[in-house]
Amino acid sequence: MVNNLEVDYLTFRTDGTISFLPAGKEHKTNEDTGDWLRDGRQNGKPGKVIRKLFSEKAAKWFKDADFECFANSYKANFNEGGYKFELLSNSHIPDVYEMDRADGDGSLNNSCMNGDSSYLDIYKYCNQLSILTLKNTDDLLCGRALIWKIGDITLMDRIYVTQDFMYDKFLMYAKQAKYWRKKDYKSYDNKQTFIDTDGNEIERQFTINTDCGHSEYPYIDTFQYGDDSSLNNYGAGDYTYNNTDGTRDGDEDNHNGETYDDINGEWISEDDAIYIECGERQYRDRYCHVDNCVCVNDSWYYEDDNTIVEVNGTWYEKDSSDITEIDGEFYHIDDDDICFVESDGEYHLTEDCVYSEEHSEYILKDDAVEVCGNYFKKEDVKELA
């Protein structure tokens, strides 16, 4: 099931990679201390290196998502990178939402509330609340999560990060700090399902006391419902905080059962109205007819939004790990028309590749040579005179 035919003598690196000795390289040690020398060693991405340990038969039992999960957990433990957590009081929450953020395609840079600190006064009057931040060595924000104190329970709310492996950093922090956390820590869904300090899944309803009398309001993930003096996660109260334009449902008139379609400029039945909560700024924070909207990962987008794409009849965010772009076209990673090439870590059209039985992987035709009916990497074959 597991072998060392391609890689051997693995060890972790503090930059989040795995150091290994490739096949055919001599393992060298320091004569005095016995420490491994760097001679001939290479560094690789965690998922790619671990994949090489499994036999072809064993690898079929795993999906790409399994190796991605391993890579995120590995990087969370071994990528030191100077990351630092800081727990700040509720008065600092507006400042956090205005912070300069690190690059990355994670949830933080796609948050609808970034830069909207004027909407956050409701948090400033909640003494049960603080915010946990993660920054890098450049003092750029890499992640945040609201921390609620409810009786003797401290609860970590939905987590926002710039890179997916940072979710695991927050989860480890929650475990060490003995926090409860949302089970669906990447989503606003399942508002009543939590993981307690012992790792048990628990259904709970909570009420948070706060001053709800403000002129503008944020989109609230978990404690999305409320009345004039409190928020809750179970649907009680006159108001719902599910808008990103500073308003809350329950304040405005219903226009005789109609809602204004902001994108197409017409009144439509409120039963057909969808609130666009994600995607490009020109479409976000607007109502639109359901026939012109698409749901992607439980979030609504306008159908012409440039951040989403339809592949094989299903809609995806363009940065989804389930799809890949090749020559301007998007494909699902399980499509037979494409294949993964280990040498460059990219997907390519299958017609541009050959499968090597010798290496148990696909090789670009330009990088392959055929010998006795099998394909080899050019670098591994010598041409005889």
Contacts in CASP RR format, 6 or more apart in sequence:
PFRMAT RR
TARGET T0000
AUTHOR 0000-0000-0000
METHOD contacts of the structure
MODEL  1
MVNNLEVDYLTFRTDGTISFLPAGKEHKTNEDTGDWLRDGRQNGKPGKVI
RKLFSEKAAKWFKDADFECFANSYKANFNEGGYKFELLSNSHIPDVYEMD
RADGDGSLNNSCMNGDSSYLDIYKYCNQLSILTLKNTDDLLCGRALIWKI
GDITLMDRIYVTQDFMYDKFLMYAKQAKYWRKKDYKSYDNKQTFIDTDGN
EIERQFTINTDCGHSEYPYIDTFQYGDDSSLNNYGAGDYTYNNTDGTRDG
DEDNHNGETYDDINGEWISEDDAIYIECGERQYRDRYCHVDNCVCVNDSW
YYEDDNTIVEVNGTWYEKDSSDITEIDGEFYHIDDDDICFVESDGEYHLT
EDCVYSEEHSEYILKDDAVEVCGNYFKKEDVKELA
1 54 0 8 1.000
1 55 0 8 1.000
1 57 0 8 1.000
1 58 0 8 1.000
2 53 0 8 1.000
2 54 0 8 1.000
2 55 0 8 1.000
2 58 0 8 1.000
3 53 0 8 1.000
3 54 0 8 1.000
3 55 0 8 1.000
4 53 0 8 1.000
5 23 0 8 1.000
6 22 0 8 1.000
6 23 0 8 1.000
6 52 0 8 1.000
6 53 0 8 1.000
7 20 0 8 1.000
7 21 0 8 1.000
7 22 0 8 1.000
7 23 0 8 1.000
7 49 0 8 1.000
7 52 0 8 1.000
7 53 0 8 1.000
8 20 0 8 1.000
8 21 0 8 1.000
8 23 0 8 1.000
8 27 0 8 1.000
9 20 0 8 1.000
9 21 0 8 1.000
9 27 0 8 1.000
9 36 0 8 1.000
9 41 0 8 1.000
10 18 0 8 1.000
10 19 0 8 1.000
10 20 0 8 1.000
10 49 0 8 1.000
11 18 0 8 1.000
11 19 0 8 1.000
11 20 0 8 1.000
11 36 0 8 1.000
12 18 0 8 1.000
12 19 0 8 1.000
12 74 0 8 1.000
12 78 0 8 1.000
13 19 0 8 1.000
13 43 0 8 1.000
13 78 0 8 1.000
14 78 0 8 1.000
14 79 0 8 1.000
14 80 0 8 1.000
14 81 0 8 1.000
15 43 0 8 1.000
15 79 0 8 1.000
15 80 0 8 1.000
15 81 0 8 1.000
16 46 0 8 1.000
16 74 0 8 1.000
16 75 0 8 1.000
16 78 0 8 1.000
16 79 0 8 1.000
17 43 0 8 1.000
17 44 0 8 1.000
17 45 0 8 1.000
17 46 0 8 1.000
17 49 0 8 1.000
18 43 0 8 1.000
18 44 0 8 1.000
18 45 0 8 1.000
18 46 0 8 1.000
18 49 0 8 1.000
18 50 0 8 1.000
18 74 0 8 1.000
19 41 0 8 1.000
19 42 0 8 1.000
19 43 0 8 1.000
19 44 0 8 1.000
20 41 0 8 1.000
20 42 0 8 1.000
20 43 0 8 1.000
20 44 0 8 1.000
20 49 0 8 1.000
21 27 0 8 1.000
21 40 0 8 1.000
21 41 0 8 1.000
21 42 0 8 1.000
22 40 0 8 1.000
22 42 0 8 1.000
25 40 0 8 1.000
25 41 0 8 1.000
26 39 0 8 1.000
26 40 0 8 1.000
27 36 0 8 1.000
28 36 0 8 1.000
28 37 0 8 1.000
28 39 0 8 1.000
28 40 0 8 1.000
29 35 0 8 1.000
29 36 0 8 1.000
29 37 0 8 1.000
30 36 0 8 1.000
30 37 0 8 1.000
45 71 0 8 1.000
46 70 0 8 1.000
46 71 0 8 1.000
46 74 0 8 1.000
46 75 0 8 1.000
47 67 0 8 1.000
47 68 0 8 1.000
47 70 0 8 1.000
47 71 0 8 1.000
47 74 0 8 1.000
48 67 0 8 1.000
48 342 0 8 1.000
48 345 0 8 1.000
50 67 0 8 1.000
50 70 0 8 1.000
50 71 0 8 1.000
51 59 0 8 1.000
51 62 0 8 1.000
51 67 0 8 1.000
54 62 0 8 1.000
56 360 0 8 1.000
64 321 0 8 1.000
64 333 0 8 1.000
65 321 0 8 1.000
68 164 0 8 1.000
68 321 0 8 1.000
71 165 0 8 1.000
72 164 0 8 1.000
72 165 0 8 1.000
72 167 0 8 1.000
72 168 0 8 1.000
73 165 0 8 1.000
73 168 0 8 1.000
74 165 0 8 1.000
75 165 0 8 1.000
75 168 0 8 1.000
76 165 0 8 1.000
76 166 0 8 1.000
76 167 0 8 1.000
76 168 0 8 1.000
76 169 0 8 1.000
76 171 0 8 1.000
76 172 0 8 1.000
77 168 0 8 1.000
77 172 0 8 1.000
79 165 0 8 1.000
81 136 0 8 1.000
81 137 0 8 1.000
82 136 0 8 1.000
82 137 0 8 1.000
83 134 0 8 1.000
83 135 0 8 1.000
83 136 0 8 1.000
83 142 0 8 1.000
83 166 0 8 1.000
83 169 0 8 1.000
84 134 0 8 1.000
84 135 0 8 1.000
85 132 0 8 1.000
85 133 0 8 1.000
85 134 0 8 1.000
85 169 0 8 1.000
85 173 0 8 1.000
86 132 0 8 1.000
86 133 0 8 1.000
86 135 0 8 1.000
87 130 0 8 1.000
87 131 0 8 1.000
87 132 0 8 1.000
87 133 0 8 1.000
87 147 0 8 1.000
88 96 0 8 1.000
88 130 0 8 1.000
88 131 0 8 1.000
88 132 0 8 1.000
88 133 0 8 1.000
89 130 0 8 1.000
90 123 0 8 1.000
90 124 0 8 1.000
90 126 0 8 1.000
90 127 0 8 1.000
90 129 0 8 1.000
90 130 0 8 1.000
90 131 0 8 1.000
91 124 0 8 1.000
92 131 0 8 1.000
93 120 0 8 1.000
93 123 0 8 1.000
93 124 0 8 1.000
93 129 0 8 1.000
93 131 0 8 1.000
93 146 0 8 1.000
94 117 0 8 1.000
94 118 0 8 1.000
94 120 0 8 1.000
94 123 0 8 1.000
94 124 0 8 1.000
95 117 0 8 1.000
96 131 0 8 1.000
96 133 0 8 1.000
96 141 0 8 1.000
96 144 0 8 1.000
97 113 0 8 1.000
97 114 0 8 1.000
97 115 0 8 1.000
97 116 0 8 1.000
97 117 0 8 1.000
97 120 0 8 1.000
98 115 0 8 1.000
98 117 0 8 1.000
99 133 0 8 1.000
99 140 0 8 1.000
99 141 0 8 1.000
100 139 0 8 1.000
100 140 0 8 1.000
100 141 0 8 1.000
101 108 0 8 1.000
101 109 0 8 1.000
101 114 0 8 1.000
101 140 0 8 1.000
101 141 0 8 1.000
101 142 0 8 1.000
101 162 0 8 1.000
102 136 0 8 1.000
102 138 0 8 1.000
102 140 0 8 1.000
102 141 0 8 1.000
102 142 0 8 1.000
102 162 0 8 1.000
103 109 0 8 1.000
103 162 0 8 1.000
104 162 0 8 1.000
104 163 0 8 1.000
105 162 0 8 1.000
105 163 0 8 1.000
105 319 0 8 1.000
106 161 0 8 1.000
106 162 0 8 1.000
106 163 0 8 1.000
106 164 0 8 1.000
106 319 0 8 1.000
107 159 0 8 1.000
107 160 0 8 1.000
107 161 0 8 1.000
107 186 0 8 1.000
108 114 0 8 1.000
108 141 0 8 1.000
108 142 0 8 1.000
108 143 0 8 1.000
108 144 0 8 1.000
108 160 0 8 1.000
108 161 0 8 1.000
108 162 0 8 1.000
109 162 0 8 1.000
110 278 0 8 1.000
110 279 0 8 1.000
111 160 0 8 1.000
112 219 0 8 1.000
112 244 0 8 1.000
112 277 0 8 1.000
112 278 0 8 1.000
112 284 0 8 1.000
112 285 0 8 1.000
113 119 0 8 1.000
113 120 0 8 1.000
113 218 0 8 1.000
113 219 0 8 1.000
113 244 0 8 1.000
116 218 0 8 1.000
116 244 0 8 1.000
116 246 0 8 1.000
118 216 0 8 1.000
119 216 0 8 1.000
119 217 0 8 1.000
119 218 0 8 1.000
119 246 0 8 1.000
120 218 0 8 1.000
121 214 0 8 1.000
121 216 0 8 1.000
122 210 0 8 1.000
122 211 0 8 1.000
122 212 0 8 1.000
122 213 0 8 1.000
122 214 0 8 1.000
122 217 0 8 1.000
122 218 0 8 1.000
122 231 0 8 1.000
122 241 0 8 1.000
123 129 0 8 1.000
123 146 0 8 1.000
123 210 0 8 1.000
123 218 0 8 1.000
125 210 0 8 1.000
125 211 0 8 1.000
126 208 0 8 1.000
126 209 0 8 1.000
126 210 0 8 1.000
126 211 0 8 1.000
126 231 0 8 1.000
128 148 0 8 1.000
128 149 0 8 1.000
128 150 0 8 1.000
128 208 0 8 1.000
128 209 0 8 1.000
128 210 0 8 1.000
129 146 0 8 1.000
129 147 0 8 1.000
129 148 0 8 1.000
129 149 0 8 1.000
129 208 0 8 1.000
129 210 0 8 1.000
130 146 0 8 1.000
130 147 0 8 1.000
130 149 0 8 1.000
131 144 0 8 1.000
131 145 0 8 1.000
131 146 0 8 1.000
131 147 0 8 1.000
132 144 0 8 1.000
132 145 0 8 1.000
132 146 0 8 1.000
132 147 0 8 1.000
132 156 0 8 1.000
132 170 0 8 1.000
132 173 0 8 1.000
133 141 0 8 1.000
133 143 0 8 1.000
133 144 0 8 1.000
134 141 0 8 1.000
134 142 0 8 1.000
134 143 0 8 1.000
134 144 0 8 1.000
134 161 0 8 1.000
134 166 0 8 1.000
134 169 0 8 1.000
134 170 0 8 1.000
135 141 0 8 1.000
135 142 0 8 1.000
136 142 0 8 1.000
141 162 0 8 1.000
142 161 0 8 1.000
142 162 0 8 1.000
142 163 0 8 1.000
142 166 0 8 1.000
143 159 0 8 1.000
143 160 0 8 1.000
143 161 0 8 1.000
143 162 0 8 1.000
143 166 0 8 1.000
143 170 0 8 1.000
144 159 0 8 1.000
144 160 0 8 1.000
145 156 0 8 1.000
145 157 0 8 1.000
145 158 0 8 1.000
145 159 0 8 1.000
145 160 0 8 1.000
145 170 0 8 1.000
146 156 0 8 1.000
146 157 0 8 1.000
146 158 0 8 1.000
147 154 0 8 1.000
147 155 0 8 1.000
147 156 0 8 1.000
147 157 0 8 1.000
147 179 0 8 1.000
148 154 0 8 1.000
148 155 0 8 1.000
148 157 0 8 1.000
148 206 0 8 1.000
148 208 0 8 1.000
148 223 0 8 1.000
149 155 0 8 1.000
150 206 0 8 1.000
150 208 0 8 1.000
153 180 0 8 1.000
154 177 0 8 1.000
154 178 0 8 1.000
154 179 0 8 1.000
154 180 0 8 1.000
155 179 0 8 1.000
155 180 0 8 1.000
155 181 0 8 1.000
155 182 0 8 1.000
155 194 0 8 1.000
155 206 0 8 1.000
156 170 0 8 1.000
156 174 0 8 1.000
156 179 0 8 1.000
156 180 0 8 1.000
156 181 0 8 1.000
156 182 0 8 1.000
156 185 0 8 1.000
157 182 0 8 1.000
157 221 0 8 1.000
157 222 0 8 1.000
158 182 0 8 1.000
158 184 0 8 1.000
158 185 0 8 1.000
158 186 0 8 1.000
158 187 0 8 1.000
158 188 0 8 1.000
158 221 0 8 1.000
158 222 0 8 1.000
159 167 0 8 1.000
159 170 0 8 1.000
159 171 0 8 1.000
159 185 0 8 1.000
159 186 0 8 1.000
161 167 0 8 1.000
161 170 0 8 1.000
167 185 0 8 1.000
167 186 0 8 1.000
170 185 0 8 1.000
171 181 0 8 1.000
171 185 0 8 1.000
173 179 0 8 1.000
174 180 0 8 1.000
174 181 0 8 1.000
175 197 0 8 1.000
178 197 0 8 1.000
179 197 0 8 1.000
180 194 0 8 1.000
180 195 0 8 1.000
180 196 0 8 1.000
180 197 0 8 1.000
180 202 0 8 1.000
181 194 0 8 1.000
181 195 0 8 1.000
182 190 0 8 1.000
182 193 0 8 1.000
182 194 0 8 1.000
182 195 0 8 1.000
182 222 0 8 1.000
183 190 0 8 1.000
183 193 0 8 1.000
183 194 0 8 1.000
183 195 0 8 1.000
183 201 0 8 1.000
184 190 0 8 1.000
184 193 0 8 1.000
187 298 0 8 1.000
188 221 0 8 1.000
188 222 0 8 1.000
188 224 0 8 1.000
189 298 0 8 1.000
191 221 0 8 1.000
191 222 0 8 1.000
191 223 0 8 1.000
191 224 0 8 1.000
191 233 0 8 1.000
191 234 0 8 1.000
192 203 0 8 1.000
192 204 0 8 1.000
192 205 0 8 1.000
192 233 0 8 1.000
192 234 0 8 1.000
193 201 0 8 1.000
193 202 0 8 1.000
193 203 0 8 1.000
194 201 0 8 1.000
194 202 0 8 1.000
194 203 0 8 1.000
194 204 0 8 1.000
195 201 0 8 1.000
195 202 0 8 1.000
196 202 0 8 1.000
205 232 0 8 1.000
205 233 0 8 1.000
205 234 0 8 1.000
206 223 0 8 1.000
206 232 0 8 1.000
206 233 0 8 1.000
207 230 0 8 1.000
207 231 0 8 1.000
207 232 0 8 1.000
208 223 0 8 1.000
208 230 0 8 1.000
208 231 0 8 1.000
208 232 0 8 1.000
209 229 0 8 1.000
209 230 0 8 1.000
210 229 0 8 1.000
210 230 0 8 1.000
210 231 0 8 1.000
211 229 0 8 1.000
212 226 0 8 1.000
212 227 0 8 1.000
212 228 0 8 1.000
212 229 0 8 1.000
212 230 0 8 1.000
212 231 0 8 1.000
212 239 0 8 1.000
213 228 0 8 1.000
216 246 0 8 1.000
216 247 0 8 1.000
217 241 0 8 1.000
217 243 0 8 1.000
217 246 0 8 1.000
217 247 0 8 1.000
217 248 0 8 1.000
218 241 0 8 1.000
218 244 0 8 1.000
218 246 0 8 1.000
219 241 0 8 1.000
219 242 0 8 1.000
219 243 0 8 1.000
219 244 0 8 1.000
219 277 0 8 1.000
220 231 0 8 1.000
220 241 0 8 1.000
220 242 0 8 1.000
222 233 0 8 1.000
223 231 0 8 1.000
223 232 0 8 1.000
223 233 0 8 1.000
224 231 0 8 1.000
224 233 0 8 1.000
224 235 0 8 1.000
224 240 0 8 1.000
224 241 0 8 1.000
224 242 0 8 1.000
225 231 0 8 1.000
225 232 0 8 1.000
225 233 0 8 1.000
225 234 0 8 1.000
225 235 0 8 1.000
225 236 0 8 1.000
225 237 0 8 1.000
225 239 0 8 1.000
225 240 0 8 1.000
225 241 0 8 1.000
226 232 0 8 1.000
226 235 0 8 1.000
226 236 0 8 1.000
226 237 0 8 1.000
226 238 0 8 1.000
226 239 0 8 1.000
226 240 0 8 1.000
226 241 0 8 1.000
227 236 0 8 1.000
227 237 0 8 1.000
227 238 0 8 1.000
227 239 0 8 1.000
228 238 0 8 1.000
231 241 0 8 1.000
238 250 0 8 1.000
239 248 0 8 1.000
239 249 0 8 1.000
239 250 0 8 1.000
239 251 0 8 1.000
240 248 0 8 1.000
240 249 0 8 1.000
240 250 0 8 1.000
241 248 0 8 1.000
241 249 0 8 1.000
242 248 0 8 1.000
242 249 0 8 1.000
242 275 0 8 1.000
242 277 0 8 1.000
243 249 0 8 1.000
243 275 0 8 1.000
243 285 0 8 1.000
244 277 0 8 1.000
244 284 0 8 1.000
244 285 0 8 1.000
245 285 0 8 1.000
254 270 0 8 1.000
255 267 0 8 1.000
255 270 0 8 1.000
257 269 0 8 1.000
257 270 0 8 1.000
258 267 0 8 1.000
258 268 0 8 1.000
258 269 0 8 1.000
258 270 0 8 1.000
259 267 0 8 1.000
259 268 0 8 1.000
259 269 0 8 1.000
259 270 0 8 1.000
259 273 0 8 1.000
259 287 0 8 1.000
260 266 0 8 1.000
260 267 0 8 1.000
260 268 0 8 1.000
260 287 0 8 1.000
261 267 0 8 1.000
261 268 0 8 1.000
261 273 0 8 1.000
261 287 0 8 1.000
261 288 0 8 1.000
261 289 0 8 1.000
262 286 0 8 1.000
262 287 0 8 1.000
262 288 0 8 1.000
263 276 0 8 1.000
263 283 0 8 1.000
263 286 0 8 1.000
263 287 0 8 1.000
263 288 0 8 1.000
263 292 0 8 1.000
263 302 0 8 1.000
264 288 0 8 1.000
264 289 0 8 1.000
264 292 0 8 1.000
268 287 0 8 1.000
268 289 0 8 1.000
272 289 0 8 1.000
272 290 0 8 1.000
272 291 0 8 1.000
273 287 0 8 1.000
273 288 0 8 1.000
273 289 0 8 1.000
273 290 0 8 1.000
274 287 0 8 1.000
274 288 0 8 1.000
274 289 0 8 1.000
274 290 0 8 1.000
274 293 0 8 1.000
274 300 0 8 1.000
275 286 0 8 1.000
275 287 0 8 1.000
275 300 0 8 1.000
276 283 0 8 1.000
276 284 0 8 1.000
276 285 0 8 1.000
276 286 0 8 1.000
276 287 0 8 1.000
276 288 0 8 1.000
276 293 0 8 1.000
276 300 0 8 1.000
276 301 0 8 1.000
276 302 0 8 1.000
277 284 0 8 1.000
277 285 0 8 1.000
277 299 0 8 1.000
277 300 0 8 1.000
278 284 0 8 1.000
278 296 0 8 1.000
278 299 0 8 1.000
278 300 0 8 1.000
278 301 0 8 1.000
278 307 0 8 1.000
279 301 0 8 1.000
279 302 0 8 1.000
279 305 0 8 1.000
279 307 0 8 1.000
279 308 0 8 1.000
280 302 0 8 1.000
280 305 0 8 1.000
280 306 0 8 1.000
280 307 0 8 1.000
283 301 0 8 1.000
283 302 0 8 1.000
283 304 0 8 1.000
283 305 0 8 1.000
286 302 0 8 1.000
288 302 0 8 1.000
292 302 0 8 1.000
292 303 0 8 1.000
293 300 0 8 1.000
293 301 0 8 1.000
293 302 0 8 1.000
293 303 0 8 1.000
294 300 0 8 1.000
294 301 0 8 1.000
294 302 0 8 1.000
294 303 0 8 1.000
294 308 0 8 1.000
294 310 0 8 1.000
294 315 0 8 1.000
295 301 0 8 1.000
295 315 0 8 1.000
296 308 0 8 1.000
296 315 0 8 1.000
296 316 0 8 1.000
296 317 0 8 1.000
297 317 0 8 1.000
301 307 0 8 1.000
301 308 0 8 1.000
301 315 0 8 1.000
307 317 0 8 1.000
307 318 0 8 1.000
307 319 0 8 1.000
308 315 0 8 1.000
308 316 0 8 1.000
308 317 0 8 1.000
308 318 0 8 1.000
309 315 0 8 1.000
309 316 0 8 1.000
309 318 0 8 1.000
309 323 0 8 1.000
309 330 0 8 1.000
310 316 0 8 1.000
311 323 0 8 1.000
311 330 0 8 1.000
311 331 0 8 1.000
311 332 0 8 1.000
312 332 0 8 1.000
312 335 0 8 1.000
316 322 0 8 1.000
316 323 0 8 1.000
316 330 0 8 1.000
318 325 0 8 1.000
318 330 0 8 1.000
321 333 0 8 1.000
322 332 0 8 1.000
322 333 0 8 1.000
323 330 0 8 1.000
323 331 0 8 1.000
323 332 0 8 1.000
323 333 0 8 1.000
324 330 0 8 1.000
324 331 0 8 1.000
324 333 0 8 1.000
324 338 0 8 1.000
324 347 0 8 1.000
325 331 0 8 1.000
326 338 0 8 1.000
326 347 0 8 1.000
326 348 0 8 1.000
326 349 0 8 1.000
327 349 0 8 1.000
331 337 0 8 1.000
331 338 0 8 1.000
331 347 0 8 1.000
333 340 0 8 1.000
333 347 0 8 1.000
336 350 0 8 1.000
337 349 0 8 1.000
337 350 0 8 1.000
337 351 0 8 1.000
338 347 0 8 1.000
338 348 0 8 1.000
338 349 0 8 1.000
338 350 0 8 1.000
339 347 0 8 1.000
339 348 0 8 1.000
339 349 0 8 1.000
339 350 0 8 1.000
339 353 0 8 1.000
339 355 0 8 1.000
339 362 0 8 1.000
340 346 0 8 1.000
340 347 0 8 1.000
340 362 0 8 1.000
341 347 0 8 1.000
341 348 0 8 1.000
341 353 0 8 1.000
341 361 0 8 1.000
341 362 0 8 1.000
341 363 0 8 1.000
341 364 0 8 1.000
342 361 0 8 1.000
342 362 0 8 1.000
343 363 0 8 1.000
343 364 0 8 1.000
343 367 0 8 1.000
343 377 0 8 1.000
344 364 0 8 1.000
348 362 0 8 1.000
348 364 0 8 1.000
350 362 0 8 1.000
352 364 0 8 1.000
352 365 0 8 1.000
353 362 0 8 1.000
353 363 0 8 1.000
353 364 0 8 1.000
353 365 0 8 1.000
354 362 0 8 1.000
354 363 0 8 1.000
354 365 0 8 1.000
354 368 0 8 1.000
354 370 0 8 1.000
354 375 0 8 1.000
355 361 0 8 1.000
355 362 0 8 1.000
355 363 0 8 1.000
355 375 0 8 1.000
356 362 0 8 1.000
356 363 0 8 1.000
356 368 0 8 1.000
356 374 0 8 1.000
356 375 0 8 1.000
356 376 0 8 1.000
356 377 0 8 1.000
357 374 0 8 1.000
357 375 0 8 1.000
358 374 0 8 1.000
358 375 0 8 1.000
358 376 0 8 1.000
359 376 0 8 1.000
359 377 0 8 1.000
363 375 0 8 1.000
363 377 0 8 1.000
367 377 0 8 1.000
367 378 0 8 1.000
367 379 0 8 1.000
368 375 0 8 1.000
368 376 0 8 1.000
368 377 0 8 1.000
368 378 0 8 1.000
369 375 0 8 1.000
369 376 0 8 1.000
369 377 0 8 1.000
369 378 0 8 1.000
369 381 0 8 1.000
370 376 0 8 1.000
371 381 0 8 1.000
END
